[in-house]
Amino acid sequence: MNKKIILVLSLIIIMNNNKPFVKYLSKKNFIINNSKNYYIINYFYNNETYKLINSNLNRNEYMTKGLQFLNEIKKNHLNNISNQINFLNKHPKISLIIPIYNCEQTIELSLNSILLQTLKEIEIILVNDLSSDNSSQIIKKYQSIDRRIIILNNKRNMGTLYSRCIGALNSRGEYIFGLDNDDLLLDKDVLETVYLNSKINNFDIVEIKPFNIPNYNPKNHTIWDGEFINHPNNLILHQPELGTFSIAQNKILDLSDHFIWGKCIKTRIYKLAVNKLGKKRYSYFNCWTEDISMVFIIFNIAKSFIFLNMFGIFHITNPTTASKKLNNSHKFITHIFFLDILYDFSKNDFVTKKYVAEYALTFSKDLINELDIKSKLYFNSIIKKIIECKYISNEYKHKIIYKFK
């Protein structure tokens, strides 16, 4: 790699008090393919720059700072939240979209972490997916003290895919930032940092890292009793020739970083992805592969992406969320749903469609046989498209025909 670039990045890090992320990084440092007019941002992985930046990432410092902010979050309950906002932003910078479903244990902490943010020009869209616990009452109380909170109510339980899409279509911000109802922002300036990196450098997508928290005891508020695990987020590269894939594995299907939350995405791109997906698809109840489906389409539309090597979220494993209650059969059906998405939104060439065939071959024949008639017909319709596709080699077609008859 160019030594001058490493030197420049080193100076930037030093000037930013050794903060482990690059603020306001110029596009001229990226490798640019002018013929395709997109940015391949690859210096964070497999080169000296990533090692240089990553060496300054002090995970313990983030954890300590996050726990201090968490104490402040817990002190600021409903009746004494500081900096109450009693106006609606006409032009919010960020629209936060949070699906709400039976999250009474975590939603107050989540909302407090948002209301205490230094960036005030936001709207908070809560899509209530017919919660059966006290979540509805809690979010209504918060709405009464902060007019930036907008509540959309699903008439029936539609799942997180539908909730996020409806939230996106109703958003007015420049950017959309997705959160789960058990996510907490790690510090006061998370949204401001993400917005500035998005806006100043005109990135389509900016991503931050989460701490994954496996345990949470709401009675004792011991949110940090469980072991903190750095979620293995890998940089996803936008590569029009191949679709979307993780640099670490260099494959279209190894999307180890497929979560829609924790990413700040231009609203125009997010809405375009929703419209491309279509109401018929996003109305399908999906709380399992909804992230990977949306991420796949969004990253095939986006032209630029940056991964900020900073922790910004506490992600709690909430046992009451809809995805935790799904049975294995329904989870399997949603993988069929993603296979359909993968086929329809991948590029029409032999390289990309090959990955579709490879993904189809990972499906268990025994599980297919256990599906109901409607689901079998759905799967068969996708297999038929794959077999008839001129961009899939005969070798793969024969394997698929042999496996699924």
MOPE-V263201 format. One record per residue. N is the residue number from 1. RES is the residue in one letter. PHI is phi as a letter, one per 40 degrees, with the letter a starting at -180 (999 if undefined). PSI is psi in whole degrees, 0 to 359 (NA if undefined). OMEGA is omega in whole degrees, -180 to 180 (NA if undefined). Layout:
N | RES | PHI | PSI | OMEGA
N | RES | PHI | PSI | OMEGA
This chain:
1 | M | 999 | 151 | -179
2 | N | d | 123 | -177
3 | K | c | 329 | 180
4 | K | c | 320 | 180
5 | I | c | 317 | 179
6 | I | c | 318 | -180
7 | L | c | 316 | 180
8 | V | c | 315 | 180
9 | L | c | 324 | 178
10 | S | c | 317 | -180
11 | L | c | 321 | 179
12 | I | c | 316 | -179
13 | I | c | 317 | -180
14 | I | c | 317 | -179
15 | M | c | 333 | 179
16 | N | c | 29 | 177
17 | N | f | 38 | 178
18 | N | g | 24 | 176
19 | K | c | 139 | -172
20 | P | c | 35 | 172
21 | F | a | 156 | -176
22 | V | c | 120 | -176
23 | K | c | 133 | 176
24 | Y | f | 48 | -177
25 | L | c | 133 | -177
26 | S | c | 144 | -180
27 | K | c | 339 | -178
28 | K | c | 345 | 178
29 | N | c | 353 | -178
30 | F | c | 158 | 172
31 | I | c | 122 | -173
32 | I | b | 131 | 174
33 | N | b | 97 | -174
34 | N | c | 330 | -177
35 | S | c | 330 | 180
36 | K | b | 347 | 179
37 | N | f | 48 | 174
38 | Y | a | 165 | -176
39 | Y | b | 127 | 173
40 | I | c | 108 | -175
41 | I | b | 96 | -171
42 | N | b | 9 | -175
43 | Y | c | 350 | 179
44 | F | c | 345 | -176
45 | Y | b | 143 | 173
46 | N | g | 31 | 173
47 | N | a | 174 | -173
48 | E | c | 329 | -178
49 | T | c | 316 | 179
50 | Y | c | 316 | 180
51 | K | c | 322 | -179
52 | L | c | 312 | -179
53 | I | c | 316 | -177
54 | N | c | 330 | -179
55 | S | c | 337 | -180
56 | N | c | 358 | -178
57 | L | c | 104 | 180
58 | N | c | 98 | -176
59 | R | c | 323 | -179
60 | N | c | 325 | 178
61 | E | c | 319 | 178
62 | Y | c | 318 | -179
63 | M | c | 315 | -180
64 | T | c | 313 | 180
65 | K | c | 320 | 180
66 | G | c | 321 | 180
67 | L | c | 326 | 176
68 | Q | c | 317 | 178
69 | F | c | 325 | 178
70 | L | c | 319 | 177
71 | N | c | 321 | 178
72 | E | c | 322 | 178
73 | I | c | 316 | -176
74 | K | c | 331 | 179
75 | K | c | 329 | -176
76 | N | c | 75 | 179
77 | H | c | 187 | -169
78 | L | d | 315 | -171
79 | N | c | 353 | -178
80 | N | b | 35 | 176
81 | I | c | 127 | -178
82 | S | c | 156 | 177
83 | N | f | 49 | 179
84 | Q | c | 139 | -178
85 | I | b | 122 | -177
86 | N | b | 34 | 177
87 | F | b | 156 | 176
88 | L | c | 133 | 176
89 | N | c | 124 | 178
90 | K | c | 326 | -178
91 | H | b | 74 | -180
92 | P | c | 146 | 178
93 | K | c | 321 | -180
94 | I | b | 136 | 171
95 | S | b | 117 | 175
96 | L | c | 129 | -179
97 | I | b | 121 | -177
98 | I | b | 114 | 172
99 | P | c | 135 | -178
100 | I | b | 118 | 175
101 | Y | a | 111 | 176
102 | N | f | 60 | -176
103 | C | b | 33 | -177
104 | E | c | 337 | -179
105 | Q | c | 335 | -171
106 | T | b | 341 | -169
107 | I | c | 328 | 179
108 | E | c | 314 | 178
109 | L | c | 320 | -180
110 | S | c | 312 | -180
111 | L | c | 321 | 178
112 | N | c | 320 | -180
113 | S | c | 334 | 178
114 | I | c | 316 | -177
115 | L | c | 338 | 180
116 | L | c | 5 | -179
117 | Q | c | 146 | 178
118 | T | c | 331 | 176
119 | L | c | 113 | -175
120 | K | c | 340 | -177
121 | E | c | 71 | -178
122 | I | b | 163 | 167
123 | E | b | 145 | -176
124 | I | b | 104 | -177
125 | I | c | 112 | 179
126 | L | b | 117 | -179
127 | V | b | 103 | -176
128 | N | c | 113 | -175
129 | D | c | 53 | 178
130 | L | f | 55 | 179
131 | S | c | 145 | -179
132 | S | b | 0 | 178
133 | D | b | 208 | -177
134 | N | c | 10 | -178
135 | S | d | 319 | -178
136 | S | c | 316 | -180
137 | Q | c | 322 | -179
138 | I | c | 312 | -177
139 | I | c | 331 | 176
140 | K | c | 322 | 178
141 | K | c | 319 | 179
142 | Y | c | 323 | 179
143 | Q | c | 328 | -178
144 | S | c | 340 | 180
145 | I | b | 354 | 179
146 | D | a | 109 | -174
147 | R | c | 354 | 176
148 | R | c | 346 | 180
149 | I | c | 124 | 178
150 | I | b | 128 | -179
151 | I | b | 125 | 173
152 | L | b | 130 | -176
153 | N | b | 120 | 173
154 | N | c | 139 | -179
155 | K | c | 334 | 174
156 | R | a | 168 | -178
157 | N | c | 110 | -173
158 | M | b | 345 | -178
159 | G | g | 168 | -173
160 | T | c | 330 | 179
161 | L | c | 309 | 179
162 | Y | c | 315 | -177
163 | S | c | 316 | 179
164 | R | c | 320 | -179
165 | C | c | 317 | 178
166 | I | c | 320 | 177
167 | G | c | 318 | -180
168 | A | c | 316 | -179
169 | L | c | 335 | 180
170 | N | c | 3 | -177
171 | S | c | 152 | -179
172 | R | b | 358 | -177
173 | G | c | 166 | 175
174 | E | c | 326 | -178
175 | Y | b | 156 | 175
176 | I | b | 131 | 177
177 | F | b | 118 | -177
178 | G | c | 138 | 174
179 | L | b | 150 | 168
180 | D | c | 164 | -178
181 | N | c | 2 | 175
182 | D | b | 24 | 177
183 | D | b | 142 | 175
184 | L | b | 137 | 174
185 | L | c | 144 | -167
186 | L | c | 339 | -177
187 | D | a | 170 | -176
188 | K | c | 331 | -172
189 | D | b | 18 | -178
190 | V | c | 308 | -177
191 | L | c | 322 | 180
192 | E | c | 316 | 180
193 | T | c | 314 | -179
194 | V | c | 317 | -179
195 | Y | c | 315 | -178
196 | L | c | 319 | 178
197 | N | c | 329 | 177
198 | S | c | 312 | -171
199 | K | c | 308 | -174
200 | I | c | 321 | -178
201 | N | c | 1 | 177
202 | N | f | 43 | 176
203 | F | c | 144 | 175
204 | D | c | 326 | -177
205 | I | a | 132 | 173
206 | V | b | 131 | -177
207 | E | b | 147 | 175
208 | I | b | 171 | -175
209 | K | c | 147 | 176
210 | P | b | 154 | 161
211 | F | c | 132 | 176
212 | N | c | 126 | -177
213 | I | b | 109 | -174
214 | P | c | 340 | -176
215 | N | b | 144 | 176
216 | Y | a | 125 | 180
217 | N | b | 99 | -175
218 | P | c | 333 | -178
219 | K | c | 319 | -178
220 | N | b | 359 | -179
221 | H | f | 34 | 180
222 | T | c | 68 | -175
223 | I | c | 337 | -177
224 | W | b | 13 | 178
225 | D | c | 323 | -180
226 | G | c | 162 | 179
227 | E | c | 133 | 177
228 | F | c | 124 | -178
229 | I | b | 124 | 176
230 | N | c | 113 | -179
231 | H | c | 133 | -174
232 | P | c | 62 | 178
233 | N | c | 130 | 174
234 | N | b | 146 | 178
235 | L | c | 130 | 175
236 | I | c | 134 | -176
237 | L | b | 134 | 174
238 | H | c | 115 | -175
239 | Q | b | 95 | -174
240 | P | d | 329 | -179
241 | E | c | 333 | -174
242 | L | b | 353 | -175
243 | G | g | 228 | -179
244 | T | b | 131 | 178
245 | F | a | 163 | 179
246 | S | c | 132 | -180
247 | I | d | 323 | -175
248 | A | d | 320 | -179
249 | Q | b | 341 | 179
250 | N | g | 34 | 178
251 | K | b | 151 | -176
252 | I | c | 332 | -172
253 | L | c | 349 | -180
254 | D | c | 66 | -178
255 | L | c | 77 | 180
256 | S | c | 345 | 178
257 | D | b | 63 | -173
258 | H | b | 10 | -175
259 | F | c | 138 | 179
260 | I | c | 334 | 178
261 | W | c | 155 | -179
262 | G | g | 7 | 179
263 | K | b | 136 | 175
264 | C | b | 115 | -171
265 | I | b | 137 | 176
266 | K | d | 132 | -176
267 | T | d | 320 | 180
268 | R | d | 317 | -178
269 | I | c | 319 | 180
270 | Y | c | 313 | -179
271 | K | c | 322 | 177
272 | L | c | 320 | 178
273 | A | c | 319 | 179
274 | V | c | 315 | -179
275 | N | c | 325 | 176
276 | K | c | 321 | 178
277 | L | c | 316 | 176
278 | G | g | 146 | -176
279 | K | c | 325 | -180
280 | K | d | 322 | -179
281 | R | c | 313 | -176
282 | Y | c | 352 | 173
283 | S | c | 351 | 177
284 | Y | c | 130 | -177
285 | F | c | 114 | -177
286 | N | a | 114 | 175
287 | C | b | 16 | -175
288 | W | b | 305 | 179
289 | T | b | 18 | -179
290 | E | c | 324 | 179
291 | D | c | 306 | -175
292 | I | c | 328 | 179
293 | S | c | 313 | -180
294 | M | c | 319 | -179
295 | V | c | 320 | -179
296 | F | c | 315 | -179
297 | I | c | 316 | -178
298 | I | c | 315 | -177
299 | F | c | 342 | 175
300 | N | c | 349 | 175
301 | I | c | 321 | -175
302 | A | c | 152 | 180
303 | K | b | 343 | -179
304 | S | a | 148 | -173
305 | F | a | 142 | 173
306 | I | b | 141 | 177
307 | F | b | 115 | 177
308 | L | c | 121 | -176
309 | N | c | 65 | -180
310 | M | a | 146 | 175
311 | F | c | 135 | -179
312 | G | b | 355 | -174
313 | I | a | 141 | 162
314 | F | c | 117 | 179
315 | H | b | 111 | -177
316 | I | c | 140 | 175
317 | T | c | 100 | -176
318 | N | c | 115 | -176
319 | P | c | 350 | -176
320 | T | c | 0 | -179
321 | T | c | 159 | -175
322 | A | c | 321 | -177
323 | S | c | 332 | -180
324 | K | c | 341 | -176
325 | K | c | 358 | -179
326 | L | c | 142 | 176
327 | N | c | 166 | -176
328 | N | c | 328 | -180
329 | S | c | 315 | -180
330 | H | c | 322 | 177
331 | K | d | 318 | -179
332 | F | c | 320 | 179
333 | I | c | 324 | 179
334 | T | c | 335 | 174
335 | H | c | 327 | 174
336 | I | c | 319 | 176
337 | F | d | 316 | 180
338 | F | c | 325 | 176
339 | L | d | 320 | 178
340 | D | c | 314 | 178
341 | I | c | 315 | -178
342 | L | c | 317 | -180
343 | Y | c | 311 | -173
344 | D | c | 331 | -173
345 | F | b | 3 | 172
346 | S | c | 162 | -176
347 | K | c | 153 | -180
348 | N | c | 80 | 173
349 | D | a | 167 | -176
350 | F | c | 327 | -177
351 | V | c | 311 | -176
352 | T | c | 315 | -178
353 | K | c | 339 | 176
354 | K | d | 321 | -179
355 | Y | c | 328 | 177
356 | V | c | 314 | 180
357 | A | c | 319 | 179
358 | E | c | 321 | 179
359 | Y | c | 320 | 179
360 | A | c | 323 | -179
361 | L | c | 347 | 178
362 | T | c | 347 | -178
363 | F | c | 140 | -179
364 | S | c | 128 | 179
365 | K | c | 324 | 180
366 | D | c | 319 | 179
367 | L | c | 324 | 177
368 | I | c | 318 | -179
369 | N | c | 337 | -179
370 | E | c | 351 | -178
371 | L | c | 158 | 174
372 | D | c | 170 | -174
373 | I | d | 317 | -178
374 | K | c | 316 | -179
375 | S | c | 324 | 177
376 | K | c | 318 | 179
377 | L | c | 322 | 178
378 | Y | c | 313 | 179
379 | F | c | 316 | -180
380 | N | c | 326 | 180
381 | S | c | 325 | 178
382 | I | c | 317 | 178
383 | I | d | 321 | 179
384 | K | c | 317 | 178
385 | K | c | 320 | -179
386 | I | c | 316 | -178
387 | I | c | 326 | -178
388 | E | c | 355 | -176
389 | C | c | 128 | -178
390 | K | c | 350 | -179
391 | Y | c | 7 | 176
392 | I | b | 130 | -174
393 | S | c | 156 | 179
394 | N | c | 329 | 178
395 | E | d | 313 | 179
396 | Y | c | 323 | 180
397 | K | c | 317 | 180
398 | H | c | 321 | 178
399 | K | c | 318 | -179
400 | I | c | 317 | 179
401 | I | c | 317 | -180
402 | Y | c | 320 | -176
403 | K | c | 318 | -173
404 | F | b | 359 | 176
405 | K | f | NA | NA
